[in-house]
Amino acid sequence: MKVPTVTEALEIYAGDYASFGIVFKREDGTPADMSRFTHWRAQWRRSPGAKGAVNLDLDTSNTIDGKITLIFWGDKTAVDGGEIRSGVFDIQAEDQATIRTLLKGSISWKGDTTR
């Protein structure tokens, strides 16, 4: 199965909270019920396979409507002490004990001026 890829980088501004709503859809364009998936997880890395993964938060409370939210907290993106910079992410979940990568993409991190 080819993993869907976000074609534009998600832009993160240093130290800011950011969230990105994602809707999984069927071929006909209607929202896909994703409630069968469990153990959702997301990670950021500088590049695919690089060491030093950072776990990201996900809001999966609306998976029945195909909706999840990928969350970046300001402390993880801060210039001073933050771990996340430009890099890549993916989102995985389990379907009957089989781990599936459901989405991948890239992050464009922008340094801030005010600290």
Salt bridges, closest charged atoms under 4 A:
GLU94 OE1 - HIS39 ND1 3.67
GLU94 OE2 - ARG41 NH2 3.74
ASP95 OD2 - ARG36 NE 3.20
ASP112 OD1 - ARG115 NE 3.22
